[in-house]
Amino acid sequence: MSTWIRGKLHQLVKEELNAGKEIIICPYGEWGMLLADLLEKAYGRKNTIILDNGLSKYNPDIHSVEDLSKYDTKNMTLILTSTSAKNSEEIQSQIKALGINICIKNILELETEERSYKESYFRDIKKILSCKKVVGKELIRVGSGEGDGGYIMIDDFDHTMVAYSCGIGNDVSWDMDIANKGMKVFMYDHTISRLPRVHNNFIFYNFGIGEGSKCLPLGEILKKNGHLDNRDLILKMDIEGAEWEVLNDISSDLLYNFKQISLELHDICKWEWRQKILKVLQKIRMTHQAVWIHGNNAGQAEVANGILIPNLIEVTFVRKDSYLLIDAECDFPMSLDLPNLKYRNDFELGNWGEG
């Protein structure tokens, strides 16, 4: 079970219970069972009302959606726990047909919050991360074909090139695709003791990137590996928010070593981090150009006067002097994109190009 859904359910339960609401679960699938268990074990709420049209035929403790009409729903919140958007729509249609007024929270719905005071900041982010198209090169998906862990990159790889992968966890799909192209992949993650899968081109180290315990600065790592003068490096980094400190400490000369850089950027909407975030992005923009951006739907997004910025953003940069780049309309998500969480729709970012 993903940590996302656990965190999401905890958040919903706290909000509704603090508001004095009684929670109804519908339907009683995998996530419904998890929610019922959470309510009982973590919050001491027993005998939670459960709705499931299919199971109500066999279990007297489970009710049909029609039974909702028996309750005073004024102080109730129904949490839709279906992993199927179609099923969720059907349930909501049934409730609407009953004429019942009840607060409904759907775990599949994308969350956006209006933050009009961030408009100038969001405009700066969108300007710095505006994308261009690469002439004569195609975009391909590298990594997971199921969503999370995959990045869209320029199809410009050679077996003589070297890749750096910072932040591994339990997903080596990106690394596997790169290794299968004949490239050595230097992999760093201090949170795991071993890789979930192996490959002859994998070189794994049980320490992280940056400062602090069990970490080393990226420049020192490149020096140890003899890559300080290598201008054909590839970088993938997903280090759960530590990227801002790491990238802030990296010199532009060091960044120049990387022909392509794919990043997952965390907490980009965090107001108190805005100066550091813009400083880091502007530094990258000095030598590199964004060519792809994607909103990770495992997080929420914020909107400032029509400018939507997901709090988790995936982006690929290419070194400016290595490619012919042109202004063009760049609409995201694109056909190669997949939702990080397959049960939820992608964030519709629209045009992030300069065309």
C-alpha positions as CSV (number, residue, x, y, z in Angstrom):
1,M,0.0,0.0,0.0
2,S,1.5,3.3,-1.0
3,T,2.5,5.8,1.7
4,W,0.5,8.4,-0.2
5,I,-2.9,6.8,0.5
6,R,-2.0,6.3,4.2
7,G,-1.1,9.9,4.5
8,K,-4.1,11.1,2.6
9,L,-6.5,9.0,4.8
10,H,-4.9,10.3,8.0
11,Q,-5.3,13.8,6.7
12,L,-8.9,13.4,5.8
13,V,-9.8,11.7,9.1
14,K,-8.1,14.4,11.2
15,E,-9.9,17.2,9.3
16,E,-13.3,15.6,9.5
17,L,-13.1,14.4,13.1
18,N,-11.8,17.8,14.2
19,A,-14.8,19.4,12.5
20,G,-17.1,17.2,14.5
21,K,-18.1,15.0,11.6
22,E,-19.0,11.3,11.6
23,I,-17.3,9.4,8.8
24,I,-19.0,7.1,6.3
25,I,-16.9,4.7,4.2
26,C,-17.9,3.9,0.6
27,P,-17.1,1.4,-0.9
28,Y,-15.4,-1.3,1.2
29,G,-12.5,-2.2,-1.1
30,E,-8.8,-2.2,-0.3
31,W,-8.7,1.5,0.6
32,G,-12.0,1.3,2.4
33,M,-10.7,-1.5,4.6
34,L,-7.6,0.5,5.3
35,L,-9.7,3.5,6.4
36,A,-11.9,1.4,8.6
37,D,-8.8,-0.1,10.3
38,L,-7.4,3.4,10.7
39,L,-10.5,4.8,12.3
40,E,-10.7,1.9,14.8
41,K,-7.1,1.5,15.8
42,A,-5.8,5.1,15.6
43,Y,-8.9,7.0,16.5
44,G,-11.0,4.5,18.5
45,R,-14.0,4.8,16.2
46,K,-15.8,1.5,16.0
47,N,-19.1,0.7,14.2
48,T,-18.3,3.1,11.3
49,I,-21.0,3.1,8.7
50,I,-19.9,1.3,5.6
51,L,-21.7,1.4,2.2
52,D,-21.1,-1.1,-0.6
53,N,-23.9,-2.2,-2.9
54,G,-22.2,-5.4,-3.8
55,L,-21.2,-6.6,-0.3
56,S,-24.4,-5.4,1.4
57,K,-26.1,-8.5,-0.1
58,Y,-23.9,-10.8,2.0
59,N,-23.0,-8.9,5.1
60,P,-25.7,-7.3,7.3
61,D,-23.1,-4.9,8.8
62,I,-22.5,-3.4,5.4
63,H,-25.2,-1.2,3.9
64,S,-26.3,-0.2,0.3
65,V,-26.0,3.4,-0.9
66,E,-29.8,3.6,-0.7
67,D,-29.6,3.0,3.0
68,L,-28.0,6.4,3.3
69,S,-31.5,7.9,3.2
70,K,-32.1,6.4,6.7
71,Y,-29.5,8.7,8.4
72,D,-29.3,12.3,9.3
73,T,-26.4,13.3,7.2
74,K,-26.0,16.9,8.3
75,N,-22.9,16.1,10.4
76,M,-21.6,13.3,8.3
77,T,-18.8,13.1,5.7
78,L,-18.7,10.3,3.1
79,I,-15.2,9.4,2.1
80,L,-15.1,7.8,-1.4
81,T,-12.4,5.2,-1.3
82,S,-12.8,3.6,-4.8
83,T,-9.7,3.3,-7.0
84,S,-12.0,3.6,-10.0
85,A,-13.0,7.0,-11.2
86,K,-16.0,5.5,-13.0
87,N,-17.2,3.7,-9.9
88,S,-16.8,7.0,-7.9
89,E,-18.9,8.8,-10.4
90,E,-21.6,6.2,-10.3
91,I,-21.8,6.3,-6.5
92,Q,-22.0,10.1,-6.5
93,S,-24.8,9.9,-9.1
94,Q,-26.7,7.5,-6.9
95,I,-26.4,9.8,-3.9
96,K,-27.5,12.8,-6.0
97,A,-30.5,10.8,-7.2
98,L,-31.6,10.1,-3.6
99,G,-31.7,13.9,-3.0
100,I,-29.3,13.5,0.0
101,N,-27.2,16.5,1.1
102,I,-23.9,15.1,2.4
103,C,-20.3,16.3,2.3
104,I,-18.3,13.9,0.0
105,K,-14.5,13.7,0.0
106,N,-13.1,11.7,-2.9
107,I,-9.5,10.5,-2.5
108,L,-9.1,10.5,-6.3
109,E,-9.8,14.2,-6.7
110,L,-6.8,16.5,-7.3
111,E,-6.4,19.1,-4.6
112,T,-5.8,22.8,-5.4
113,E,-5.8,25.8,-3.2
114,E,-6.1,29.4,-4.2
115,R,-3.1,31.5,-3.1
116,S,-3.4,34.8,-4.9
117,Y,-0.6,36.4,-2.9
118,K,1.9,34.0,-4.6
119,E,1.1,35.3,-8.1
120,S,4.4,37.1,-8.7
121,Y,6.4,34.1,-7.3
122,F,4.4,31.6,-9.5
123,R,5.0,33.8,-12.5
124,D,8.8,33.7,-11.8
125,I,8.7,29.9,-11.5
126,K,6.8,29.5,-14.8
127,K,9.2,31.9,-16.5
128,I,12.3,30.1,-15.4
129,L,10.9,26.7,-16.1
130,S,9.4,27.7,-19.5
131,C,10.3,24.9,-22.0
132,K,11.7,24.9,-25.4
133,K,11.9,22.2,-28.1
134,V,15.1,20.5,-29.2
135,V,15.6,20.4,-33.0
136,G,16.4,17.0,-34.5
137,K,16.0,15.0,-31.3
138,E,13.0,13.0,-30.0
139,L,11.6,12.8,-26.5
140,I,11.4,9.4,-24.9
141,R,10.2,8.0,-21.6
142,V,13.0,6.7,-19.4
143,G,12.0,4.6,-16.4
144,S,8.7,3.3,-15.1
145,G,6.0,2.6,-17.7
146,E,3.4,2.7,-14.9
147,G,3.9,6.3,-13.7
148,D,6.1,7.1,-10.7
149,G,9.8,6.8,-11.3
150,G,9.8,7.7,-15.0
151,Y,11.1,10.8,-16.7
152,I,10.8,12.2,-20.2
153,M,14.2,12.9,-21.6
154,I,15.9,13.7,-24.9
155,D,16.8,10.5,-26.8
156,D,20.5,11.2,-26.9
157,F,22.4,8.5,-25.1
158,D,25.6,6.6,-25.8
159,H,27.2,3.7,-24.1
160,T,30.3,5.9,-23.4
161,M,28.3,8.2,-21.3
162,V,28.0,8.0,-17.5
163,A,24.8,8.5,-15.4
164,Y,24.4,9.6,-11.8
165,S,21.3,8.5,-10.0
166,C,20.7,10.2,-6.6
167,G,17.8,8.8,-4.6
168,I,16.8,5.2,-5.3
169,G,14.3,3.9,-2.8
170,N,12.6,0.8,-4.2
171,D,12.4,1.9,-7.8
172,V,15.3,1.4,-10.2
173,S,13.3,1.5,-13.4
174,W,15.0,4.7,-14.6
175,D,18.4,3.2,-13.8
176,M,17.6,-0.1,-15.5
177,D,16.6,1.7,-18.7
178,I,19.8,3.7,-18.7
179,A,21.9,0.6,-17.8
180,N,20.3,-1.3,-20.7
181,K,21.6,1.4,-23.0
182,G,25.1,0.3,-22.1
183,M,25.8,3.2,-19.6
184,K,27.4,2.8,-16.2
185,V,25.0,4.1,-13.5
186,F,26.5,5.4,-10.3
187,M,23.7,5.2,-7.7
188,Y,23.5,6.9,-4.3
189,D,21.0,6.5,-1.5
190,H,21.8,6.4,2.3
191,T,18.3,5.2,3.2
192,I,18.6,1.7,1.7
193,S,21.3,-1.0,2.3
194,R,20.9,-2.7,-1.1
195,L,19.2,-2.3,-4.4
196,P,15.8,-3.9,-5.2
197,R,17.2,-5.2,-8.5
198,V,20.7,-5.5,-9.9
199,H,22.4,-5.0,-13.2
200,N,26.0,-5.3,-14.4
201,N,26.2,-1.6,-15.1
202,F,24.9,-0.6,-11.6
203,I,27.5,0.8,-9.1
204,F,25.7,1.4,-5.8
205,Y,26.9,3.3,-2.8
206,N,25.1,3.4,0.5
207,F,25.5,7.1,1.1
208,G,23.7,10.1,-0.1
209,I,24.3,13.4,-1.9
210,G,24.9,16.6,0.1
211,E,26.2,17.5,3.6
212,G,25.7,15.6,6.8
213,S,25.8,12.1,8.1
214,K,26.3,9.4,5.4
215,C,26.4,12.0,2.7
216,L,29.0,13.5,0.4
217,P,28.9,16.7,-1.8
218,L,28.4,15.9,-5.5
219,G,31.6,17.6,-6.5
220,E,33.6,15.3,-4.1
221,I,31.8,12.3,-5.5
222,L,32.6,13.2,-9.1
223,K,36.2,13.8,-8.1
224,K,36.5,10.4,-6.5
225,N,35.1,8.8,-9.6
226,G,37.3,10.7,-11.9
227,H,34.5,12.5,-13.6
228,L,35.2,16.2,-12.9
229,D,36.3,16.7,-16.5
230,N,33.6,14.5,-18.0
231,R,31.2,16.7,-20.0
232,D,28.9,13.8,-21.0
233,L,27.3,13.0,-17.7
234,I,23.6,12.4,-17.0
235,L,21.9,13.3,-13.7
236,K,18.7,12.0,-12.2
237,M,17.9,13.3,-8.7
238,D,14.9,12.6,-6.4
239,I,16.0,13.1,-2.8
240,E,12.8,14.1,-1.1
241,G,13.3,17.9,-0.7
242,A,17.1,17.8,0.0
243,E,17.7,18.9,-3.6
244,W,17.4,22.6,-2.8
245,E,20.4,22.5,-0.5
246,V,22.4,20.2,-2.7
247,L,21.7,22.2,-5.9
248,N,22.3,25.5,-4.0
249,D,25.8,24.3,-3.1
250,I,26.7,23.0,-6.5
251,S,28.7,25.4,-8.7
252,S,27.6,26.3,-12.3
253,D,30.8,24.8,-13.5
254,L,29.9,21.5,-11.9
255,L,26.4,21.5,-13.3
256,Y,27.9,22.1,-16.8
257,N,29.3,18.5,-16.6
258,F,25.7,17.2,-17.0
259,K,24.3,17.1,-20.6
260,Q,20.8,16.2,-19.2
261,I,19.4,16.7,-15.8
262,S,16.1,15.2,-14.6
263,L,14.9,16.3,-11.2
264,E,11.9,15.8,-8.9
265,L,11.4,19.2,-7.2
266,H,9.7,19.0,-3.8
267,D,7.8,21.7,-1.9
268,I,8.1,24.2,-4.7
269,C,5.0,26.1,-3.4
270,K,6.6,26.6,0.0
271,W,6.4,30.3,0.5
272,E,9.2,30.5,3.0
273,W,11.6,28.7,0.6
274,R,10.8,31.0,-2.4
275,Q,14.1,32.9,-2.4
276,K,16.2,29.8,-2.3
277,I,14.1,28.0,-4.9
278,L,14.3,30.9,-7.4
279,K,18.0,31.2,-6.8
280,V,18.6,27.5,-7.5
281,L,16.3,27.5,-10.6
282,Q,18.0,30.6,-12.0
283,K,21.4,29.1,-11.5
284,I,20.4,26.0,-13.4
285,R,18.8,28.2,-16.2
286,M,22.2,29.8,-16.7
287,T,23.6,26.7,-18.3
288,H,20.6,24.5,-19.0
289,Q,17.1,24.8,-20.6
290,A,13.9,23.0,-19.4
291,V,12.4,20.8,-22.1
292,W,9.8,18.9,-20.1
293,I,7.8,19.5,-17.0
294,H,5.2,17.3,-15.2
295,G,3.1,17.8,-12.1
296,N,3.3,14.9,-9.7
297,N,-0.3,14.1,-8.7
298,A,0.7,12.5,-5.4
299,G,0.8,16.1,-4.1
300,Q,-1.5,19.1,-4.1
301,A,-1.3,22.2,-6.3
302,E,-1.8,25.8,-5.7
303,V,-3.3,28.4,-7.9
304,A,-2.6,32.1,-8.0
305,N,-4.9,34.0,-10.4
306,G,-5.1,31.2,-12.9
307,I,-1.4,30.1,-12.6
308,L,-1.4,26.5,-11.4
309,I,1.8,25.2,-9.7
310,P,2.0,21.6,-8.4
311,N,3.9,21.3,-5.2
312,L,5.8,18.3,-6.7
313,I,7.3,19.0,-10.1
314,E,9.3,16.7,-12.4
315,V,11.5,18.5,-14.9
316,T,14.2,17.7,-17.4
317,F,16.9,20.2,-18.4
318,V,19.4,19.9,-21.3
319,R,22.7,21.8,-21.5
320,K,22.1,24.8,-23.8
321,D,25.2,24.6,-25.9
322,S,24.7,20.9,-26.7
323,Y,21.4,21.3,-28.6
324,L,19.6,23.6,-31.0
325,L,16.7,24.9,-29.0
326,I,13.7,26.8,-30.4
327,D,10.7,28.6,-28.9
328,A,7.5,26.6,-29.3
329,E,4.2,25.8,-27.7
330,C,4.8,23.1,-25.1
331,D,1.6,21.6,-23.6
332,F,1.7,19.4,-20.6
333,P,0.9,16.7,-19.8
334,M,2.1,15.2,-23.2
335,S,1.3,11.8,-24.7
336,L,4.4,10.3,-23.1
337,D,3.3,11.3,-19.6
338,L,1.7,9.0,-17.1
339,P,0.2,10.0,-13.8
340,N,2.5,9.2,-10.8
341,L,-0.6,7.8,-9.1
342,K,-2.4,5.8,-11.8
343,Y,-5.8,6.2,-10.0
344,R,-5.8,10.0,-10.2
345,N,-5.7,12.3,-13.2
346,D,-2.7,14.3,-14.1
347,F,-2.5,18.0,-13.4
348,E,-3.4,19.9,-16.5
349,L,-0.5,22.4,-16.8
350,G,-1.3,23.7,-20.3
351,N,1.3,25.6,-22.3
352,W,4.7,26.1,-20.5
353,G,6.5,27.0,-23.8
354,E,7.5,30.3,-25.2
355,G,5.6,29.8,-28.4
